[in-house]
Amino acid sequence: MGNFKTILLAEDNPKDAELTKLALEDSNFLNEIVHVKDGEEALDYFYYRGKFENRPPGNPVVAFIDLKMPKIDGLQVLKQVKQDEKLKTIPVVILTSSREERDLIDSYKLGVNAYVVKPVDFEKFIHAIRQTGVFWAVINEVAPQS
């Protein structure tokens, strides 16, 4: 288990990505944050494809995934991760500005671990990230790679 715990952040909005990174750093997460800008890049990261084919082995300790992304949306990424035996134990946090009940229901049906609606208020946002982050990245023991 000696590999460094990375956090995958799939977010196409540069401002939201910056906020999330700041919130994680502010919460003293020293994990490496890998930022991808769409669902396709997120899946490339999970499956060692494209620019990630030579990335260090191991799954991210947690994946923060925006719902509304270009190419492949967050729900499709979530679905693929949770249906894959090698990936399904990775905690996935959906980050979204969507208040649509359908998105919430679909996310939980697909096995999301947490669903955070992005508030515009920076303090609330940091608090929300800190709550999910502290739980997942600190308390949670990652399932061993088989």
ZIPERA-V288944 format. One record per run of one state. SS is the DSSP state (H for helix, E for strand, C for the rest). FROM is the first residue (numbers start at 0). TO is the last residue. If there is no record, write none. Layout:
ss=SS from=FROM to=TO
ss=SS from=FROM to=TO
This chain:
ss=C from=0 to=4
ss=E from=5 to=9
ss=C from=10 to=12
ss=H from=13 to=25
ss=C from=26 to=30
ss=E from=31 to=35
ss=C from=36 to=37
ss=H from=38 to=45
ss=C from=46 to=48
ss=H from=49 to=51
ss=C from=52 to=60
ss=E from=61 to=65
ss=C from=66 to=72
ss=H from=73 to=82
ss=C from=83 to=89
ss=E from=90 to=95
ss=C from=96 to=99
ss=H from=100 to=108
ss=C from=109 to=112
ss=E from=113 to=116
ss=C from=117 to=120
ss=H from=121 to=138
ss=C from=139 to=145
